[in-house]
């Protein structure tokens, strides 16, 4: 068997997987984040407790949002960057009526300085019955 061409291509462009025990472990064939070309591409986070893997919040969108943001901050920190370096986010909501409550907590993390570009969409469902999921792209420090 020859070398894996995808792995060889990844190595040649400098792709680096980022992992931390301070955020939930991936539950599929993806990484918490990937560094590439001076950017960090963070996978979407839902309100999983990094230690237990259980959902937090019992359906309370504010509690879920706090955990989602904590998970994202942990992944950013593991890559040596901060929320202030985030240039783009996508917010997925199971119910767009939750926008105001999610946005208030989101602004506590991303509201200072130059806020990231953002898309916010309502989706039919999220993994594990989550009410909110957020992903992001950040500059590496």
C-alpha positions in Angstrom: 0.0 0.0 0.0 1.2 3.5 -0.8 1.0 6.6 1.3 -2.4 8.2 1.9 -2.6 11.0 -0.8 -5.0 13.0 1.4 -2.6 12.9 4.3 0.3 13.9 2.1 -1.7 16.8 0.6 -2.7 18.0 4.1 0.9 17.9 5.3 2.1 19.8 2.2 -0.2 22.7 2.8 0.4 22.8 6.5 -2.9 21.6 8.0 -2.7 21.0 11.7 -5.4 19.5 13.8 -6.2 21.2 17.1 -7.6 19.3 20.0 -8.2 20.1 23.7 -9.7 18.2 26.6 -11.3 21.5 27.6 -13.9 21.1 24.8 -16.0 18.0 23.8 -14.2 15.3 21.9 -15.4 14.9 18.3 -18.0 12.3 17.8 -17.2 11.6 14.2 -14.4 11.9 11.6 -13.6 15.6 12.2 -11.4 17.7 14.4 -12.3 20.3 17.0 -10.4 22.7 14.7 -7.9 22.8 11.9 -5.2 25.4 11.4 -4.5 26.3 7.8 -2.9 29.3 6.1 -2.9 31.6 9.1 -6.5 30.8 10.1 -8.2 28.5 12.5 -11.4 26.8 11.3 -13.4 25.7 14.3 -16.0 22.9 14.1 -19.5 23.7 15.3 -19.9 23.4 19.1 -23.1 22.4 20.9 -23.7 22.4 24.6 -21.8 19.3 25.5 -19.9 19.1 28.8 -16.3 18.4 27.9 -15.8 16.0 30.8 -19.0 13.9 30.7 -20.0 14.4 27.0 -23.6 15.1 28.2 -25.7 17.9 27.1 -26.0 20.8 29.6 -28.9 23.2 30.0 -31.9 20.8 29.9 -33.3 22.7 27.0 -32.5 26.2 28.4 -31.1 28.1 25.4 -29.2 30.5 27.6 -27.4 27.7 29.5 -26.7 26.0 26.2 -25.3 29.1 24.7 -23.0 29.7 27.7 -21.6 26.2 27.3 -21.2 26.5 23.5 -19.3 29.7 23.9 -17.1 28.2 26.6 -16.3 25.2 24.3 -15.4 27.6 21.4 -13.2 29.7 23.7 -11.4 26.5 24.8 -10.7 25.5 21.2 -9.5 29.0 20.4 -7.2 29.0 23.4 -5.8 25.6 22.5 -4.7 27.1 19.1 -3.2 30.2 20.9 -5.9 32.6 19.7 -8.8 34.5 21.3 -12.4 35.5 20.5 -11.1 38.9 19.5 -9.3 37.2 16.6 -12.5 35.6 15.3 -13.4 36.9 11.8 -16.5 34.8 11.0 -19.2 32.8 12.9 -22.2 30.9 12.0 -25.0 30.5 14.6 -27.5 27.7 14.1 -30.7 27.9 16.0 -33.4 25.3 16.4 -35.9 28.2 16.9 -35.2 31.7 15.6 -37.3 33.0 18.5 -34.3 32.3 20.7 -32.2 34.8 18.7 -32.4 37.7 21.2 -31.3 35.6 24.2 -28.5 33.9 22.2 -27.4 37.3 20.8 -27.1 38.9 24.2 -24.7 36.2 25.4 -22.9 36.1 22.1 -22.2 39.8 22.3 -20.5 39.3 25.7 -17.9 37.2 23.9 -17.8 38.8 20.4 -19.2 42.3 21.0 -16.0 44.3 21.6 -13.7 45.8 19.0 -14.4 44.5 15.5 -17.2 42.0 15.8 -17.0 39.0 13.5 -19.0 38.7 10.3 -21.9 36.4 11.1 -24.7 34.3 9.6 -27.5 33.1 11.8 -29.9 30.5 10.5 -32.8 28.5 11.8 -32.4 24.7 11.2 -34.9 21.8 11.5 -32.8 20.0 14.1 -29.3 20.0 15.7 -27.4 17.0 17.1 -28.5 15.7 20.5 -31.6 17.9 20.5 -29.4 21.0 21.0 -31.1 24.4 20.6 -27.9 26.3 19.5 -24.7 25.5 17.6 -21.9 27.9 16.7 -18.8 27.5 14.6 -16.1 30.1 13.7 -13.1 31.1 11.8 -10.3 33.0 13.5 -6.9 34.5 12.7 -4.0 32.8 14.3 -2.0 35.0 16.7 
